[in-house]
Amino acid sequence: MNDGFAWWLVVLGIAIGVGLSWLVLGRLPRAEADIDEDERALEAAWISGAVGDYGGVAPPALVEEILELHEHYLQGPALDLEAHRDRDSDEAFDEADPADGAVRSRR
C-alpha cells in the first residue's frame, strides 16, 4: 500500500468518526439541568401562548410552576406503577344503575 492511499484512509476514518459523533451527540435530548431560569420563563411563555392558540387558558406563571414541579418529579425516584394500578382497581367509583337511573357508590 502506498503512503498516499494510507493517508486518504486516515482522513476518511477521521471524517466518518466526526460525522458519527456529531450525529450521536447532536440528536441527544437536552436534560432538565440544561435549562436555566431565563429559558424556563421563555418556555413557559411559549407553552402559555400555544395553549392560548388552541382556546385554553394557561398563565405563564402557572406553566412555570408546572415545569418546576416536573423538574422535581424527574429528580425523584420512579413511581411504582404496579402499586398505582392495584390502588386504582380497589378504589371506590360511582356506577349508574340502569334500572332506576340513580347513581350509587360502590366501595
C-alpha positions as CSV (number, residue, x, y, z in Angstrom):
1,M,0.0,0.0,0.0
2,N,1.4,3.4,-0.8
3,D,1.6,6.4,1.5
4,G,-1.0,8.5,-0.3
5,F,-3.7,5.8,0.0
6,A,-2.9,5.3,3.7
7,W,-3.3,9.0,4.4
8,W,-6.5,9.0,2.4
9,L,-7.9,6.2,4.7
10,V,-6.8,8.1,7.8
11,V,-8.6,11.3,6.7
12,L,-11.7,9.3,5.7
13,G,-11.7,7.5,9.0
14,I,-11.5,10.8,10.9
15,A,-14.3,12.3,8.8
16,I,-16.5,9.3,9.4
17,G,-15.7,9.4,13.2
18,V,-16.5,13.1,13.4
19,G,-19.7,12.6,11.4
20,L,-20.9,9.8,13.6
21,S,-20.0,11.8,16.8
22,W,-21.9,14.8,15.5
23,L,-24.9,12.6,14.6
24,V,-25.0,10.9,18.0
25,L,-24.3,14.0,20.2
26,G,-26.5,16.3,18.0
27,R,-29.5,14.0,18.5
28,L,-29.3,13.6,22.3
29,P,-32.1,15.4,24.0
30,R,-31.3,18.1,26.5
31,A,-31.5,17.3,30.1
32,E,-33.6,19.3,32.6
33,A,-30.4,20.7,34.1
34,D,-29.5,22.3,30.8
35,I,-32.3,24.8,31.1
36,D,-31.7,27.8,33.2
37,E,-34.3,30.1,34.8
38,D,-34.4,32.6,31.9
39,E,-35.0,29.9,29.4
40,R,-37.7,28.3,31.6
41,A,-39.5,31.6,31.7
42,L,-39.4,31.8,27.9
43,E,-40.5,28.1,27.7
44,A,-43.4,28.9,30.0
45,A,-44.5,31.9,27.9
46,W,-44.2,29.8,24.7
47,I,-46.4,27.0,26.2
48,S,-48.9,29.5,27.5
49,G,-49.2,31.0,24.0
50,A,-49.5,27.6,22.5
51,V,-52.3,26.7,24.9
52,G,-54.0,30.0,24.2
53,D,-53.8,29.4,20.4
54,Y,-55.9,26.3,21.0
55,G,-58.5,28.1,23.1
56,G,-57.2,27.2,26.5
57,V,-56.0,29.4,29.3
58,A,-52.7,28.8,31.0
59,P,-51.0,31.8,32.5
60,P,-47.2,31.8,32.2
61,A,-46.7,31.8,36.0
62,L,-48.8,28.6,36.3
63,V,-46.9,26.9,33.5
64,E,-43.6,27.9,35.1
65,E,-44.7,26.3,38.4
66,I,-45.7,23.1,36.5
67,L,-42.4,23.0,34.8
68,E,-40.6,23.3,38.2
69,L,-42.8,20.5,39.6
70,H,-41.9,18.4,36.6
71,E,-38.2,19.0,37.2
72,H,-38.6,17.9,40.9
73,Y,-40.6,14.8,39.7
74,L,-37.7,13.8,37.3
75,Q,-35.2,14.2,40.2
76,G,-37.1,11.9,42.5
77,P,-37.4,8.1,42.4
78,A,-39.6,6.4,39.8
79,L,-43.2,5.8,40.7
80,D,-44.3,2.2,41.4
81,L,-46.8,1.6,38.5
82,E,-48.0,-1.8,39.9
83,A,-49.0,-0.2,43.2
84,H,-50.8,2.5,41.3
85,R,-52.7,0.0,39.2
86,D,-53.7,-2.1,42.2
87,R,-54.9,1.0,44.0
88,D,-57.0,2.1,41.0
89,S,-58.7,-1.2,40.8
90,D,-59.5,-1.2,44.6
91,E,-60.7,2.4,44.7
92,A,-64.4,3.3,45.0
93,F,-66.2,4.5,41.9
94,D,-69.6,5.7,41.0
95,E,-71.8,3.4,38.9
96,A,-75.1,4.3,37.3
97,D,-77.9,1.8,38.0
98,P,-79.8,1.4,34.7
99,A,-83.0,0.2,36.5
100,D,-83.7,3.4,38.4
101,G,-81.3,6.0,36.9
102,A,-79.8,6.6,40.3
103,V,-76.1,6.8,40.9
104,R,-74.7,4.6,43.7
105,S,-71.3,4.4,45.1
106,R,-69.6,1.0,45.3
107,R,-66.9,0.7,48.0
